[in-house]
Amino acid sequence: MRSDIEIAQAAKLKPIAEIAARLGIPEDAYDTYGRYKAKVSLDYIESLKSRPNGRLILVSAMSPTPAGEGKTTTTVGLGDALNRIGKRTVICLREPSLGPVFGMKGGAAGGGMAQVVPMEDINLHFTGDFNAIALANNLLAALIDNHIHHGNALGLDVRRIAWKRVMDMNDRALRDITVGLGGPGNGYPRQDGFDIVVASEVMAIFCLATTLADLKKRLGNIVVGYTRDQNPVCARDLKAEGAMSVLLRDALKPNLVQTLENNPAFIHGGPFANIAHGCNSVLATQTALKLADYAVTEAGFGADLGAEKFIDIKCREAGLEPAAVVLVATIRALKYHGGCEVPDLDKENLPALERGLANLERHVHNVRNHYGLPCVVAVNHFTFDTAREFNLLQSKMAHLEAPVISARHWAEGGAGAEAVARAIVDVAEGGDGKFRFVYDDAMPLWEKMKAIATKIYGASEITAERDVRAQIKRLEDSGYARYPVCVAKTQYSFSTDPHLRGAPSGHTVNIREVRLRAGAGFILMICGDIMTMPGLPKVPSSAHIDIDERGRVIGLF
């Protein structure tokens, strides 16, 4: 059996000019990065605003497991399938972070016969967007310390600096550090730390900005720290937003590539969904909607994390409204949520499957009843799935009015997902959705967090230490009560305990920390033990990634 990278390297790619031409993008509206990648100009995107939108399809999933679900693979396969049945379709994905690529996840460009290409480029640096985001973030960090070194005219309290440096790699040793050591010439010693690029506010801003002017305004709104009197100091006070925008100017243009079946794909931005909002850029999604009948996009992890933030943050900010949702599941993952361990997932186990259905049922319930959207369940097929298992899954899910369809796009490409494509067209064009947010803008921050926890996670209550409650109250008093809430928590469970499988109910969600993201326009609430700078596993994926004597990448998923 060929690996994903071997399949991708054997693909027959078309010049990106042909892919652009299919969408009607003129040659002077994009810049090529080699033969198979391009960035679409912001002026051209602005010219599309008068066009009507196509239909937006969100791909989400059940709670992730070590067995894997294949959400990105399904997004690619569904896009290819919709094109096969005559629907002009563009997919929109996030760019992979090098942290997971070299850590424990491997590549993030789909899999099997449902991939975006050139796969190595997409997974390794791509068009340099993440480097630009890191540089913009770290320029601001340098300006903060430089300002303090040269007299600190703004009166920044070095104990209350909220801005961290970033890098696009998992490195736990950088979570908490001390900077400015070595004498007066090196600045003022203070405690600092690193986040991973995809958890940064600059990444969140990058993916929510709609124009260069909007990007610059949002960057200027970043609160970098506070004075001794606890007055906020913003990036604009340091005159940083202009230079940061210069670094991000070219990166802000959406990246155009193709699938293995030579269908168009935008891949742009990449915030994590467990520690950020987890959606590709608004610019890429809006552009796809103007150029196609259908735009298919994904949100990170399950419908409790990525989909909730897609709805309550991205759609709220950008005025988007999905037509329908595809929920990805696997029989293996359902058995895992039913108590089956990884070595036994390839064996038929109807009792474990039935127990694990509670996880998928809650995700479907959330999509249909809390987001108000029609839903199709795509069961990503594995060769050892049995007919009895699939029949049990279909019969038990029938009461939720969400079609359950087997999808074989990993092995067969778009042809293997045509049934899912036809089903999603039926529900999307049926027009029976009643789209809604989980909470209203006018609700207090605490009540917004409570709504997410009790409605979406099945929790009974939320808690926080007194100082965290006080911080939330200060944020409300400072005019941030209208902001949406971005929850950072484990992706592996509806609870904050990654070991609680299935659909736990009645648990408590504790808010450990609150961070203002004034530029992005949301409040980050960190729950449980989640880290904004991940670490590497004992045997990272980098141990298997190599390059051969011809310069060809091997071992990349």
N, C-alpha and C positions, 0 to 999 in steps of 0.2 A: 504494500500500500504506500502510495506516494505521500510525503509530508505536505503541509500547506505551502511551504516555501518552494518545494519542487513543482507543485502545480502552478503556482504563480509565475515561476521562472520559465515555465514552458508555454505560458499564455501568448497568444498573438495579439499584441496591443496595436491599436490604431493611433496615428498621430493625434495629439490633443486638438489640433486644428479641426480635424474631422468631427470630434466629439462636440466642440464648440459650435461648429456649423450646424449640426443637427438641432441644437437649441436656438439657432438663429442669432448667435453672438458674433458680431463682426470682428474681423481680424484686429482692428485698431482698438478693441475693447478689452483686450487681455494681454498679459505679458507671459511668455512661455518660460518655463524652468526646465530646460531640456526638451525632449520630444514628447513627453507623456504627462507633463504637469503644467498648469497655468494658473495665474491669478487674474481674476476678473476685476476690471477697474471700478472704482467707486462712482465715477461719473456715469458710467453705463448703467450701474445699478440704480442710480437716482433717476435715470431716464425711463425706468420700467414702472415707476410708481403709479402711473395712470392705468396700467393694465389690471384686469381682474385677477383675483387669486384662484389658483387651483384648490384642490382638497388636500388637507393636511392629515396624514396618518401617523399616529404615534405608536412606536413599538416599545413595549415594556416587557416585564417578565415576573415570574414568581420569585420568591426570595432565593438568592444565589446559594449554591452548594459546591463542595469540592467536585461533584459530578459534572458540573458545567451545564449551562442551559442553551447558549448559542444565540444570544440576542442580536449581536452585530451580524452574525452569519444569516440570521433570519431576516434582518433588515435588508441586507444585500440580495438575498434570494427572493424576497417579496418584491423588491424594486425590479429585478430582472423578470419576474413572473408577470407583473403588471404591464411591463413593456411587451411581453410576449402576447398578452391578450388584447393588445391594441390601445392601452392607456399610456399616454406620453408621461413618463415618470422620471423624477430625479430623486436620488437618495441623499440624505444629509447626515453625516457622521461626525463624531469628535475625532480629533487627532490623538494618537496614542502618546502617552507619557513614557519617557525612557525609564522611569523608576520601575513600573510593572514589567516593561519589556525585558529588563535585565534582572528583575526580581523574581516574582513567583507566577505571573500571569502569562508571560510570553507575548507573542504578537497580538495586535488588536485591529486587524484589517479583515475580519471574517475568517472563514475556514472552508476547506474542501473546495467544492466547485462554486461557492458563493463568497467571493472575495473582491476587494478593491485592489487595484494595481496601479503603479508598481509597488508591490508589497514591501520590499526592503526599504525603499525610500520613505514610504509613509510611516513605517515603524522607526526609522533611524534618521532623525533631523528634519526630514521632509523638505519644506521650503524655508525653514529657519524661524517659524513663528514663535516657537517656545523659547528660542534663544533671545528673540527680541523682547518677549514678555519678561524674561528673567532680567535682562539688561535694564529695562525701564524700571522694574521693581527695585533693583539694586542701585540704580542711579539715585532714586529717592532716598534709600537708606544711607548712601554716601553723603548726600546733601544734608541730611539730618545731623550726622556726626560732624560734618564740616561746619555747619552753623553753630553747633555747641562749642567747637574748638575755637572759633573766631569770635567768641564773646557772648553767644546765645542771646541776641537782642530780643528774640521772641519769648524768652523766659521759659523754654521747655524744661520740664522737670525730668531729669534723666531716669527717675524711678517710674515714670509714667509714659515712657515711649512705647507706642503700640505697634510700630512698624517693624517687621522682620525681614531679613534677607531670604532669598530663595535659591534653589537649584533644582534641576529636573532629574533628580536621582534620589533613591532611598538611602539615607545616611543618618542613622539614629544618633551618632556621636555629635551631630550638629544641632540637635533639638534645643539644647540649653548650653550656651557658651558665654565667655566674657571677651569683650572687645576693648580696644584702646589701651592694652598693656604695653609696657616698654618705655614709659617716660612721657613728658608733656608733648613732645613732638608728634606722638602717635594718637593724640586725642584724649578724651576723658574716659577712664575705665567705667564700663557699665555692663550689666547683664543683657544678653541678646540671644538670638536663636535663628534657626532656619526653618522655613516651611518648604514643602515641595511646590514647584511652580504651579501645578494644577490646583493647589489649595489656596493660591494667592488671590488677593482682591483685584490685582491687575488682570489676572485671567478672567475673573468673574465680570469685571468691567468690559474687557475685550469682547466677551461673548454676548453682552447685553447692549453695547453701543450700536447705534444705527447710522452714524455719520462721523466724520473726523471731528466736527464741532462738538457732537455729543460725547465722543470719547474724551476730548480735552476737558470739557466741563466736568465729567465724572471723575477724571483723574485729579482735577483741582479740588474736588469735594472730599478726597480721601483725608480722614483724620489720622494724623501720624502720631499724635501724643497729646499731652495736656500740660498746662502750666501748674505751678504750685497751688493756684486758686481753682484748679480743675476746669479751666477754660480750654476748649479744643484748639489745637493748632493744625491747620490743614496744609496739604501739599501746595496749594496756591500761595500760602503765606511764605513758602520757601521759593516761590517762582519756579516750581518744578514741572508743572503740567505741560508747558510748551515743549521742553526738551524730551520729556517722556513720550509725548505724542509724535515727535519726529522719529524716535526709535521704533514706534509702532505703526508708522504711516503705511509702509508696504505690507506689513503683516496683516493689517485690517482687511485687505482685499481677500475675498474667499478663494480657496484653492479648488480647482476643477481637475478631477481625474476620471477614471472609468472603472467599470466592473470587468470581471473576466469575460462577460458577454458583450463588452464594449458599450455599455449603457452609462450615461453621465452620473457623476457623483461629486457632491461638494463635501470636502472634509476640512473643517475649520474650527479651531478652538477645542479645548478639552478639559474642562473642570471636572474633578471627581464628584460623584453624586453622594458619597458618604460624608465628605467634608467640604463640599461646595454645592453649586446648583446642578451640576452634572449634565448640561445640555450644550450642543454645538452652538455656534454663533447665530444670533438673531439675523444678521446680515445674510448668512448662507441660506437660512430657512426662508426668509422673505424673498430672496432671489429665486430660489427653486419654485416657490409658489407662483411667481410671475411667469416662469418659463415653461411650466408643465401643467398637465391635468391633475397630477398627483405628486405631492412631495411626501416622501416617507422618511421619517427621522426617528431617532432613538433617544431615550433618556436613560441615565445610568442606573444599574442595578434593578431592584424590583419596583412595583407600582406604588409601594409605600414611600420610597425614597426619591428616585429619579422622576417618576411620573408626577408625584405630588409637587415637586419643585418646578417641573415643567409647567404644570397647571398654575400654581400659585405665584410663581416668580416670573418665568419666561413669558407665558401667555398673558399674564396680567400686565407686565411691562411693555410688551410689544403688540398687544391687541390681537393676539392669535387665537384661533378657535379650532381645535381638532375636529375632524369629522367622525373619527372612529379610532379605536385602539386595538392593536394586536398584542395579546399576552403570550409570551413564549414559555413553554413548559417542556420538561422531559419526564418520561416515566422513571428514569433513573433518579432524578432529583426528587420526585414525589415519594419514591421509596425511601430516600434518605431522610426526608422530613417525617416519614412514618416510622423512623427508628432503625432502618437498615444501615449497616456500616458500608463504607466504600468498597471493601473487597468482595462484598456479596451483592452489589448492585446489578450485576449482569445476570443474576438468577431470577427466575419468576418468583414473585412474592406478592400475592394478591392482598393479604392482610396489611402488609406494610404500605402498599400503594393506597389502599382505602384510608388508612390512618393519615397518610401524608396529604390527601386531597384537601384537608382543612386549610392548608397554606394557600393553595391555588384558589379555593373558594373565596377566601377573604380578599385576595387581590382582585378577583372578578367583581366581588361585591363592592369594593372601593371604587373601581372604575365605573360601574354601572350606577351605583346609588349615591356616591359622594362626588364623583366628577361628572356624572350625568351623561356618560358617553356609551354608545354601543360598542360591543366587544366581540372579538373572535379569538379563540384559543388555538394557537399553532403548536402542535406537539412535535418538537424536533426529533425526528426518528433516528433510533439506533438499531443496528442489525439484530441485537439480542432482545429487543422488545418483542413480547408475544402478543398474539391476537387476543388472548383472554385478558391480558392487562389493558390493552387499548379499549376493548369493549367495555370493561369495567369502568374505565375512566369516562368514556362517553356517556354511559348510562347514569353514573353518579352526578355528572355535571349537567344533565339535561334540565334540571329544575331552575338553573340560573339563566336560561335563555341566551347562552353564549355558545355559538357553534364550536365544536371541538373537532379539529381537522388535523390529520397526520400530514407532516411536511417532510419531504425528502430532498430539499435543496442542497444539503451538504454533499450528497452523492450525485444528484442529477441537475444541479443548478436551477435556473428559473423554471424549467419544466416540472421540477419536483415540488414547486410551491404554487402552481396554477390554481389548485383548489382553494388555497388560502386567499389568493388574489381575487378570485371570483366572489368568495364570501365577503371579503372586506369591501369590495365594490358594492355589493348588495346592501350591506348595512350602512355604508357611508352615503350612498345615494338615496337610501330610504328616508333619510332626514328625520329620524325619530329621536335623535339625541336632544338632551336638555342641559347643555354645558353649564357648569357652575364651578365656583371656587369652593375650597374647603372652609374658608372664613372670609368675613367682610373686611374691607380696608379700615373701617371705623372701629373695629374691635381693639381693645388694649392688647399689648404684646403678650402678656401672660395668657389672655384668653385665646389668642391665636395659637400659641404653643399648646395649650390645653386641647383645642379643637383638633389639631393634628394628632396628638397623642391618643385621645379617646376615640375619635372617629376612625382614624387610619391605622393606628398601631394596636387598637383594642385595649389600651391601658385604662386603669380606673382613675388615675390621678397623676399630676406632675408635682415635683418637689424641687426645692432649691435652698441652699444655705442663705442666711440672712443677708450676707454681703452681695450675693448674686441677685436676690430680690430687690435690694436697694439699687443696684446698678441698672436693673430693668426699669425701675421707677425713674431714675435720673435720665435715662434715654427717652422715656415718654415725656418727661418734663422739658427736655431739650428739643422737642419737636419731631422725634422719630417714631412716634406711636403709629403713624400711618404705614410704616414700612412692613413688608412681608417678612416672615420668619424663615430662615434657612437652617434646617436641623442637621447637625453633624452627629451621626451615630453609626453603630455597626450595621452593615448591610445584610448580615447573615440571619437576622431574626427581626420579628416585629418588635421585640423588646430591645433593651440595651445590653442584654446578655447574649453574646454570639452563639452560645451553646444551647439556647432554648429553641428547638426546632418546631415545625408545624405552625400553629396559629395561637400562641399564648394569649391569654386574656386576663384582665384584672391586675396586671402588673403596674409598677410605678416607674415613671420616667423621671430621672433626676437630671436637672440642668446643672452641669458642673461649672460651666464658664459661658460668658456672653461676650461677643465681640461686635463692635459697630463696624459695618461695611457701608459707610456713607456714600462712597463713590459708586459702588454697585447698587446701592439702594435697598439693602436688606439688613436684618439683624441675624447674625450667626449665633445659634444656641448649641453649645457642645454638650452632648449627653453621653454618659458612660465613659469608657476608657479609650475612645477613639483618638488617634494621633493625627496631627496635621503635617508631620514628617514621618512617613513610614520607615520601617527597617527592612533589611534584606533577610530572607530565610537562611537556614543553615546551608542548604545547597541551592544557590540562586540560579535562575535561568541562564545567567551569563556564563556559567560553567559549561553549557552546551552550545553556546554561540561561537562561531569561528569563521574564518575566511580561508578559502582554498588557494592554491598556487596561481589560479587564474583571476583571483580577486573577487570570486563569487561568494556571497554570504551563505553560510550553512547553519543549521540548527536553530533558526529563528522561527520557532513554533512549527 
